[in-house]
Amino acid sequence: MRERPLPVEEGPVPSRRRPHPAARLFAVYAVLSALPVVALGVMLDQTYRQQAQEQGIAQGRAQAAVIEEMAVSPALSGDDLAEGLTAGELRRLSDATDLAVFKGSVLRLRLRDFDGRVVFSDDGKTDEAVLATSTSFQRAAVGRTSAEVVSSASGRSVRVLRPVVASASGRSTGVLELYLPYDDIAAAVDKQVQHAWTRLLIGLVLLYGMLAALSWRTSRSLRRHAAQREHEALHDPLTGLPNRALFQERAEQACATATEQDPVALVLLDLDRFKDVNDTLGHHAGDVLLQAVARRLSAGVRSDDTVARLGGDEFGLVLPGVADEATALALLQELRARLAEELHVEGVALSVEASIGIALVPQHGLDVETLLKRADAAMYRGKRGSRSVVLADPLVTPALPSALALHAELRHALERDELVLLYQPKLELGTGRTVALEALLRWQHPERGLLAPVEFLPAVEQSDLVGPFTGWVLRQALSDLADWSATGLEWAVAVNVSARNLEAPGFAAEVADLLRASRVAADRVVLEITETALAADASALAASVHELAACGIAVSVDDFGTGWSSLTQLRALPFAEVKIDRSFVTHLDTEPQDRALVRSVIDLAHGLACWVTAEGVESQDTADWLRAAGCDQAQGFLWSRPEPWRSLVDHPVLAVPAPRDLLSTPFAVVPGARP
């Protein structure tokens, strides 16, 4: 197909660059990891400084004790310091402390009496002394040592206050106030703290490097995982094409921008006879075929078109910028021709054929749901007609309700007991007496009223409800037969069954079990199947008919003349009755061909030992002609419309019951022989 260039943007679109996911993840990791590291550093800093201070205080206590014992105490005579110092004491104190002060091991030294008066100062100053009323001074005055780190204009120092014990007397004579250097200790602490912070920062950098690598790998893995999950959620696993969800999204986007000048085509494509490939070559071959179709569709569309697999062998296409209907038809016919090119699957040469329905926006609708319904209807018109590529018709309204909705309603109808049986009598033309009632199913719909079979039975036939529906009809008909038999009426009952019932294994046995459970004789039941059902599985149908006949149950061919049944089947199967379709009975008084055909059917059925019933009799002249032609029984509006069986009991035309010997002739079936 022709390539169409992608749309070109008219100018740059400003956008704010979003941070990379890995960068965002790393930033989160960095912040979260920095908090405990900083907290650890602060805690170590405080711990180191606290330990240094305690160490300095301990050293100050020890140094003060040495100074007091080795230098101060020997220099004193033993008198209270309150009495002052002698010249000799002052000289000895100066000599003892000068060296320590000079070397810097002592910053300041004072001797004070118990009242706090300074009696000796190494520098002669008496200011900045500890108050005599302070706790530290009072402790030293009573013989206990106090030490702490203090700050001043000159820096930090360890201040120690301890009692002065004179060596001469051995008693406390005053208080020693000593200031020792702390800067060396503080410098050592700062260096230790600095080393600790350096190690922490190096560890933090290494941690950040590891976290950065981890976050990058994690982010990349998450992006890949998310991209894979997003792709899986929006693409078909077999073909790799967009799935229904992504098709719906792109279709809605295309419809939102479509205009009269720039329309969009929504296309549904369904492969013809794809089931035959699965049934004959296997499902693997079917998968290979679908993959080949996907490749051909993708190669045959334009770069901005969308090809999606919607499920099974159904594909959807979104074709923006289709000029008109003729262009859309030409594009899809070309694509179908590409699909039809021969390919080999499992060694078998295949030619893929497809039915295609096209709906244009806005010509055929504005919303995706309506457009797809119209495209679907067009596609199925293509399957039934001679054209395989069909454009939607805006005058054709999509069918509602859908088959799925109807199926759900039918299931509820069984559960809620909404089904009704009406009956139409079958009369013997020779005597005018009623010999049987045919059970006719109706649906008492809660919203649409009483529905005829044509409105719901086709859906039942195509679903798994055919068995439950037939079972309900049989049980209800046998129950009604038991009721009217209790009133003295010997009418038989005729029930319509599906070809699918006869093909189901064990159907004859199920019917026999129902007869035994309801205590109804088998010769009072006729099962009617349409002539078209004879075209179904011949072997399964034949086996079921033989089993039913062996049980004594009569089987009737309904609507005879409308199908294509084989005379071989009629001859080989033990049918008890042939019913002539109403289409041949309605115009017997005006159509010579119908009279000739009906007379031939009567002779044929009698030749096969079947009795003949005519349907749709509405006039007395028709009834008289059928009786003269040898027809055995008839039913129609001439006598009664379908009604509840209780309404037929008092019907003036049907009130005379048929004698038992008359009933036993047409309905009794001898196993292995014709009735």
C-alpha positions in Angstrom: 0.0 0.0 0.0 1.1 3.6 -0.5 3.2 5.1 2.2 2.0 8.4 3.7 4.5 10.6 5.6 4.1 11.1 9.2 2.6 14.5 10.3 5.3 17.2 10.7 5.2 19.5 13.8 5.0 23.2 12.9 7.4 24.3 15.6 9.2 23.2 18.7 7.0 22.4 21.6 8.5 23.7 24.9 8.5 21.1 27.6 10.0 20.8 31.0 12.6 18.1 31.2 11.6 15.6 33.9 14.3 14.1 36.0 15.4 10.6 35.1 13.8 7.9 37.3 17.3 6.7 38.4 18.2 10.3 39.5 15.0 10.6 41.5 15.6 7.2 43.1 19.2 8.1 43.9 18.1 11.4 45.4 15.7 9.5 47.7 18.4 7.0 48.7 20.9 9.9 49.3 18.5 11.8 51.6 17.5 8.7 53.5 21.0 7.5 54.0 22.4 11.0 54.9 20.1 11.4 57.8 21.5 8.5 59.9 25.1 9.2 58.8 24.8 12.9 60.0 23.1 11.7 63.2 25.9 9.2 63.8 28.6 11.9 63.1 26.9 14.3 65.6 26.7 11.6 68.2 30.4 10.7 67.7 31.4 14.4 67.9 29.5 14.8 71.2 30.9 11.6 72.5 34.5 12.5 71.7 34.2 16.0 73.2 32.5 14.6 76.3 35.2 12.0 76.7 37.9 14.7 76.1 36.4 16.9 78.7 36.2 14.1 81.3 39.8 13.2 80.5 40.9 16.8 80.9 39.0 17.1 84.2 40.6 13.9 85.5 44.0 15.0 84.4 43.4 18.4 86.1 42.4 16.7 89.4 45.6 14.6 89.3 47.8 17.5 88.4 46.2 19.7 91.0 46.8 17.1 93.7 50.5 16.8 92.7 51.0 20.6 92.7 49.2 20.9 96.1 51.1 18.1 97.7 54.6 18.7 96.1 54.7 22.4 95.8 52.1 24.3 97.8 51.8 22.3 101.0 55.6 22.1 101.7 55.8 25.8 101.3 53.3 26.6 104.1 53.9 26.7 107.8 50.6 25.2 108.8 48.7 28.3 110.0 45.3 29.2 108.6 45.6 31.2 105.4 43.2 33.7 106.9 46.1 35.0 109.0 48.1 35.7 105.8 51.3 34.4 104.6 54.8 35.2 105.8 57.5 36.5 103.6 59.2 33.1 103.6 56.0 31.4 102.6 55.4 33.8 99.8 59.0 33.3 98.6 58.7 29.5 98.7 55.4 29.5 96.9 56.8 31.8 94.2 59.8 29.5 93.7 57.6 26.4 93.6 55.2 27.7 91.1 57.3 29.9 88.8 58.6 26.9 86.8 55.2 25.4 86.3 53.7 28.8 85.2 56.7 29.5 83.0 56.5 26.1 81.2 52.7 26.6 80.8 51.7 23.5 82.7 49.8 25.9 85.0 47.9 29.0 83.8 47.0 30.5 87.1 47.4 29.6 90.8 45.7 31.2 93.8 45.5 30.5 97.5 42.4 31.6 99.3 41.3 31.4 102.8 37.9 29.9 103.8 36.2 33.3 103.4 37.3 33.5 99.8 40.0 36.2 100.2 43.0 35.7 97.9 46.1 35.4 99.9 48.4 34.4 97.1 48.2 34.8 93.3 51.0 33.8 90.9 50.4 36.9 88.8 49.4 39.1 91.7 45.8 39.5 90.4 42.8 38.8 92.5 40.0 39.5 90.0 38.0 36.8 88.2 38.2 34.5 91.2 35.5 32.0 92.0 32.9 33.4 94.3 33.2 32.1 97.8 29.5 31.4 97.8 29.7 29.1 94.8 29.1 25.4 95.2 32.6 24.5 93.9 34.3 26.8 96.5 32.1 25.5 99.3 32.9 21.9 98.4 36.7 22.6 98.4 36.3 24.4 101.8 34.9 21.3 103.4 37.6 19.1 102.0 36.3 17.9 98.6 37.8 18.6 95.2 35.8 20.2 92.3 37.0 20.4 88.7 35.4 21.7 85.5 36.2 23.1 82.1 35.6 26.9 81.9 35.9 29.5 79.2 37.4 32.9 79.4 38.7 35.7 77.2 42.0 33.9 76.9 40.4 30.5 76.1 39.3 27.4 77.8 40.9 25.9 80.8 40.4 23.3 83.5 39.6 24.9 86.9 40.3 22.9 90.0 39.4 23.9 93.5 40.7 21.7 96.3 41.6 22.0 100.0 45.1 23.0 100.9 46.6 20.7 103.6 49.8 22.0 105.2 52.5 19.5 105.5 53.7 20.9 108.8 50.3 20.6 110.5 48.5 18.1 108.3 45.3 20.1 108.5 43.3 22.1 105.9 44.2 25.7 106.0 42.5 27.1 102.9 41.5 26.5 99.2 43.7 26.1 96.2 42.2 27.6 93.0 44.2 26.2 90.1 43.7 26.8 86.3 45.3 24.3 84.0 45.6 24.4 80.1 42.8 22.7 78.1 43.6 23.8 74.5 46.0 20.9 73.9 43.3 18.5 74.9 40.7 20.4 72.8 43.1 20.4 69.8 43.6 16.6 70.2 39.8 16.2 70.4 39.2 18.4 67.3 41.8 16.3 65.4 40.1 13.1 66.5 36.7 14.4 65.6 38.0 15.6 62.2 39.4 12.1 61.5 36.1 10.6 62.5 34.2 12.9 60.1 36.7 12.2 57.3 36.1 8.5 57.7 32.4 9.0 57.8 32.4 11.2 54.7 34.6 8.6 52.8 32.2 5.9 53.9 29.2 8.0 52.8 30.7 8.6 49.4 31.3 4.9 49.0 27.8 4.3 50.1 26.4 6.8 47.7 28.4 5.2 44.9 26.9 1.9 45.7 23.5 3.4 46.0 23.8 5.2 42.7 24.8 2.0 41.0 22.0 0.1 42.7 19.4 2.7 42.0 20.5 2.9 38.3 20.2 -0.9 37.9 17.0 -1.1 39.9 15.5 1.8 37.9 16.5 0.2 34.6 15.1 -3.1 35.7 11.8 -1.5 36.8 11.5 0.4 33.6 12.1 -2.7 31.6 9.6 -4.6 33.7 7.0 -1.9 33.5 7.5 -1.5 29.7 7.1 -5.3 29.3 3.9 -5.4 31.4 2.5 -2.4 29.5 3.3 -4.1 26.2 1.8 -7.4 27.3 -1.4 -5.5 28.5 -1.8 -3.8 25.2 -0.6 -6.4 22.6 -1.6 -9.8 21.5 1.0 -12.4 22.7 0.7 -14.6 19.5 1.1 -12.0 16.8 2.6 -9.0 18.7 -0.1 -6.7 17.2 -2.0 -4.3 19.4 -4.9 -6.0 21.2 -8.5 -4.9 21.5 -7.8 -2.4 24.4 -5.1 -0.6 22.4 -7.2 -0.7 19.2 -10.1 0.9 21.1 -7.8 3.6 22.5 -6.4 4.5 19.1 -9.8 4.3 17.4 -11.1 6.8 20.0 -8.2 9.1 19.4 -8.6 9.0 15.6 -12.3 9.6 15.8 -11.8 12.6 18.1 -9.7 14.3 15.4 -11.6 13.1 12.3 -13.3 15.8 10.1 -15.2 15.8 6.8 -12.0 16.9 5.0 -9.8 14.4 6.9 -11.9 11.3 7.7 -10.9 8.1 9.4 -11.8 4.5 8.5 -12.4 1.8 11.1 -12.1 -1.6 9.5 -13.0 -5.1 10.8 -11.4 -8.1 9.0 -12.4 -11.7 9.6 -10.7 -14.7 7.9 -12.9 -17.0 5.9 -13.0 -20.7 6.8 -10.3 -20.4 9.4 -12.0 -23.1 11.5 -11.2 -25.6 8.7 -7.5 -24.9 9.1 -7.7 -25.6 12.8 -9.8 -28.7 12.3 -7.7 -30.2 9.5 -4.2 -29.1 10.2 -4.4 -28.5 14.0 -4.2 -25.4 16.2 -0.5 -25.0 15.7 -1.0 -24.5 12.0 -3.8 -22.0 12.8 -1.4 -20.0 15.0 1.2 -20.0 12.2 -1.4 -18.8 9.8 -2.5 -16.0 12.1 1.2 -14.9 12.5 1.6 -14.8 8.7 -1.6 -12.8 8.3 -0.4 -10.3 11.0 2.9 -9.8 9.1 1.1 -9.3 5.8 -1.3 -6.8 7.3 1.4 -4.9 9.0 3.5 -4.8 5.8 0.5 -3.7 3.7 -0.6 -0.7 5.7 0.9 2.8 6.0 3.3 3.9 8.8 0.6 5.7 10.8 -2.1 3.1 10.4 -2.9 0.6 13.2 -3.4 -3.1 12.8 -4.8 -5.0 15.8 -5.8 -8.6 16.5 -9.2 -8.4 18.3 -9.5 -12.1 19.1 -9.6 -15.4 17.2 -9.3 -14.8 13.5 -10.7 -11.2 13.7 -8.5 -8.2 13.1 -9.2 -4.5 13.3 -7.6 -1.5 11.5 -7.6 2.2 12.1 -6.8 4.1 8.9 -6.5 7.9 9.5 -6.6 10.3 6.6 -8.6 8.2 4.1 -9.8 10.7 1.5 -13.2 9.2 0.7 -15.1 5.9 0.4 -13.6 5.0 -3.0 -10.1 5.4 -1.5 -11.0 3.2 1.5 -12.4 0.5 -0.8 -9.3 0.6 -3.0 -6.9 0.4 0.0 -8.7 -2.6 1.5 -9.1 -4.5 -1.8 -5.4 -4.1 -2.3 -4.8 -5.4 1.2 -7.1 -8.3 0.7 -5.2 -9.2 -2.5 -2.0 -9.2 -0.6 -3.5 -11.6 2.0 -4.7 -13.9 -0.8 -1.1 -14.6 -2.0 -0.3 -18.2 -1.5 1.6 -19.3 1.6 2.6 -22.7 2.9 1.6 -23.9 6.4 2.6 -27.4 7.6 3.5 -28.2 4.0 0.1 -27.3 2.7 -0.4 -24.5 0.2 -3.1 -22.1 1.5 -4.7 -19.0 0.1 -6.1 -16.7 2.8 -9.5 -15.1 2.1 -11.0 -12.5 4.3 -14.3 -10.6 4.7 -13.8 -6.9 5.4 -16.3 -4.3 6.7 -15.5 -0.6 6.6 -17.0 2.3 8.5 -15.9 5.9 8.0 -15.9 8.8 10.5 -17.9 10.9 10.4 -20.0 9.6 7.5 -21.2 6.4 9.3 -21.1 7.6 12.9 -19.1 9.6 15.4 -18.5 7.1 18.3 -16.4 4.0 18.1 -19.1 1.6 19.3 -21.6 2.6 16.6 -18.8 2.6 13.9 -17.7 -0.9 14.9 -21.2 -2.2 14.9 -21.7 -0.9 11.4 -18.4 -2.2 10.2 -19.3 -5.6 11.8 -22.6 -5.7 10.0 -20.9 -4.8 6.7 -18.4 -7.5 7.2 -21.1 -10.2 7.7 -22.9 -8.9 4.6 -19.7 -9.5 2.8 -19.6 -13.1 4.1 -23.1 -13.8 2.9 -22.8 -11.9 -0.4 -20.5 -11.8 -3.4 -18.4 -8.9 -2.3 -15.7 -9.5 0.3 -15.0 -5.8 1.0 -18.2 -4.0 2.0 -18.7 -0.4 3.0 -21.1 0.3 6.0 -24.6 1.3 5.2 -25.8 4.2 7.5 -29.4 3.1 6.9 -28.8 -0.3 8.4 -29.3 -0.2 12.2 -27.1 -2.6 14.2 -29.1 -5.5 15.5 -30.2 -5.2 19.2 -30.1 -6.9 21.6 -27.0 -8.8 21.0 -26.8 -12.5 20.9 -25.0 -12.5 24.3 -27.7 -10.4 25.9 -30.5 -12.7 24.5 -28.6 -15.8 25.6 -28.5 -14.3 29.2 -32.2 -13.5 29.1 -33.1 -17.0 27.9 -31.1 -18.5 30.8 -33.0 -16.3 33.2 -36.3 -17.3 31.5 -35.6 -20.9 32.5 -34.6 -19.9 36.0 -37.7 -17.6 36.5 -40.2 -20.0 35.0 -41.1 -17.6 32.2 -41.8 -20.3 29.6 -45.3 -21.3 28.6 -46.8 -24.2 26.7 -49.7 -23.7 24.4 -51.4 -26.6 22.4 -52.9 -27.0 19.0 -55.1 -30.0 18.4 -54.5 -32.6 15.7 -57.8 -34.0 14.3 -58.5 -37.2 12.4 -60.1 -36.0 9.1 -62.2 -39.2 8.7 -64.0 -38.8 12.0 -63.3 -35.2 13.1 -62.1 -36.3 16.5 -59.1 -35.0 18.3 -56.3 -37.5 18.6 -53.4 -35.4 19.9 -52.3 -32.0 21.0 -49.0 -30.5 19.7 -47.1 -28.6 22.3 -46.0 -25.1 21.1 -43.5 -23.2 23.2 -43.9 -19.5 24.0 -41.9 -17.1 26.2 -43.7 -14.8 28.5 -41.1 -12.0 28.5 -41.4 -9.6 31.4 -41.0 -6.5 29.2 -41.9 -7.6 25.6 -44.9 -9.8 26.4 -45.7 -13.2 24.9 -43.0 -14.0 22.3 -43.4 -16.5 19.4 -40.7 -19.2 18.9 -39.3 -17.4 15.9 -38.1 -14.6 18.2 -36.0 -16.8 20.5 -35.7 -20.4 19.4 -32.9 -19.8 16.8 -30.8 -18.4 19.6 -31.6 -21.4 21.7 -30.6 -23.8 18.8 -27.2 -22.1 18.6 -26.4 -22.3 22.3 -26.0 -24.8 25.1 -29.5 -24.0 26.2 -31.1 -26.4 23.7 -30.9 -29.3 26.0 -32.4 -27.6 29.1 -35.2 -26.0 27.0 -36.1 -29.4 25.4 -36.0 -31.0 28.8 -38.4 -28.4 30.2 -40.8 -28.8 27.3 -40.9 -32.6 27.7 -41.4 -32.5 31.4 -44.2 -29.9 31.2 -45.9 -31.6 28.3 -45.9 -35.0 30.1 -47.2 -33.3 33.2 -50.1 -31.7 31.2 -50.8 -35.0 29.5 -51.1 -36.7 33.0 -53.5 -33.9 34.0 -55.8 -34.2 31.0 -55.7 -37.9 31.2 -57.0 -37.7 34.8 -60.1 -35.9 33.4 -60.7 -38.9 31.1 -59.2 -37.5 27.9 -57.0 -39.9 25.9 -55.3 -37.3 23.8 -51.6 -38.0 22.9 -49.0 -35.2 22.9 -46.6 -34.1 20.2 -43.3 -32.3 21.2 -40.9 -30.6 18.8 -37.2 -31.5 19.3 -34.0 -30.3 17.8 -31.5 -32.1 15.6 -29.0 -31.3 18.4 -31.1 -33.2 20.8 -31.1 -36.3 18.6 -27.4 -36.0 18.1 -26.7 -35.8 21.9 -25.6 -39.2 23.3 -28.2 -40.8 25.6 -31.2 -38.6 24.4 -33.5 -41.6 23.9 -32.7 -43.0 27.3 -33.4 -39.6 28.9 -36.9 -39.5 27.2 -37.6 -43.0 28.3 -36.6 -42.1 31.9 -39.0 -39.1 31.8 -41.8 -41.4 30.6 -41.3 -43.8 33.4 -41.1 -41.0 36.0 -44.4 -39.5 34.7 -46.0 -42.9 34.2 -47.0 -42.1 30.6 -47.2 -44.8 28.0 -44.7 -44.4 25.2 -47.4 -44.8 22.5 -48.9 -41.5 23.7 -45.9 -39.4 22.8 -44.7 -38.2 19.4 -41.4 -36.4 18.9 -41.4 -34.1 15.9 -38.2 -33.1 14.1 -38.0 -30.7 11.1 -37.0 -32.0 7.7 -34.0 -29.7 7.6 -32.6 -31.5 10.7 -32.1 -34.6 8.5 -29.2 -32.9 6.9 -27.3 -33.0 10.3 -25.1 -35.9 11.5 -26.9 -38.7 9.7 -25.3 -41.6 11.7 -26.0 -40.0 15.1 -29.6 -39.0 14.1 -30.3 -42.5 12.7 -29.1 -44.2 15.9 -31.3 -41.9 18.1 -34.4 -42.4 15.9 -33.9 -46.2 16.1 -33.5 -46.1 19.9 -36.7 -44.0 20.3 -38.6 -46.4 18.1 -37.3 -49.3 20.1 -38.7 -47.6 23.2 -42.1 -47.4 21.5 -41.9 -43.6 20.9 -43.1 -42.3 17.5 -40.9 -39.9 15.6 -42.4 -37.5 13.1 -40.9 -35.6 10.1 -42.2 -32.0 10.5 -42.4 -29.3 7.8 -42.0 -31.9 5.1 -41.2 -30.4 1.7 -39.2 -27.4 3.0 -35.9 -29.2 3.3 -33.7 -31.5 1.2 -34.2 -34.8 3.0 -33.1 -37.9 1.1 -35.7 -40.6 0.3 -33.1 -43.1 1.4 -33.3 -41.6 4.9 -37.1 -41.8 4.9 -36.9 -45.4 3.8 -34.2 -46.4 6.2 -35.5 -44.7 9.4 -38.5 -45.8 11.3 -40.5 -42.6 11.1 -44.2 -42.8 12.1 -45.6 -39.6 10.7 -45.0 -37.1 7.8 -46.3 -33.6 8.3 -46.9 -31.5 5.2 -45.7 -27.9 5.6 -48.4 -25.2 5.7 -46.8 -23.5 2.7 -48.2 -26.3 0.5 -51.6 -26.4 2.2 -52.5 -22.7 2.3 -53.2 -22.4 -1.4 -54.6 -25.8 -2.2 -57.8 -24.3 -3.5 -56.0 -22.1 -6.1 -52.7 -23.8 -6.9 -52.8 -27.0 -9.0 -49.1 -27.6 -8.4 -49.6 -27.6 -4.6 -52.5 -30.1 -5.0 -50.3 -32.4 -7.1 -47.4 -32.1 -4.7 -49.6 -32.8 -1.6 -51.2 -35.8 -3.3 -47.8 -37.2 -4.1 -46.5 -36.7 -0.5 -49.6 -38.5 0.8 -49.0 -41.5 -1.5 -45.3 -41.5 -0.7 -45.9 -41.5 3.1 -48.5 -44.2 3.0 -46.1 -46.2 0.8 -43.6 -45.9 3.7 -46.3 -46.9 6.2 -46.4 -43.4 7.8 -49.6 -41.5 8.5 -49.9 -38.0 7.1 -50.8 -34.8 8.9 -51.4 -31.5 7.1 -50.5 -28.3 8.8 -52.0 -24.8 8.5 -55.6 -25.8 7.5 -57.8 -22.7 7.7 -60.8 -23.5 5.5 -63.4 -26.3 5.4 -62.8 -26.7 1.6 -59.2 -27.4 2.2 -60.1 -29.9 4.9 -62.5 -31.6 2.6 -60.0 -31.8 -0.2 -57.3 -33.3 2.1 -59.8 -35.9 3.4 -60.7 -36.9 -0.1 -57.0 -37.1 -1.0 -56.4 -39.6 1.8 -54.7 -37.4 4.3 -55.0 -38.9 7.8 -54.9 -35.9 10.1 -54.8 -32.1 10.1 -54.4 -29.1 12.3 -54.9 -25.4 11.8 -56.9 -22.3 12.6 -60.0 -23.9 11.2 -60.4 -25.7 14.4 -58.3 -23.9 17.0 -55.4 -21.5 17.5 -52.8 -22.5 20.1 -54.3 -22.3 23.5 -53.7 -23.7 27.0 -54.9 -27.3 27.1 -57.6 -26.5 29.7 -59.2 -24.1 27.2 -59.5 -26.9 24.6 -61.4 -29.2 26.9 -64.7 -27.3 26.5 -64.0 -26.3 22.8 -67.3 -27.1 20.9 -65.4 -28.6 17.9 -63.0 -30.6 20.0 -65.1 -31.8 22.8 -65.7 -35.3 21.4 -62.8 -37.6 22.5 -61.3 -40.0 20.1 -61.9 -43.7 20.9 -59.0 -45.7 22.2 -58.9 -48.1 19.3 -58.6 -45.2 16.9 -55.6 -43.8 18.9 -53.8 -47.0 19.0 -53.7 -47.4 15.2 -51.7 -44.2 14.2 -49.5 -43.8 17.3 -48.6 -47.4 18.4 -45.1 -48.3 17.4 -43.8 -51.8 17.4 -40.1 -51.9 18.0 -38.2 -52.9 14.8 -41.3 -52.5 12.5 -43.2 -49.6 11.0 -46.3 -48.3 12.6 
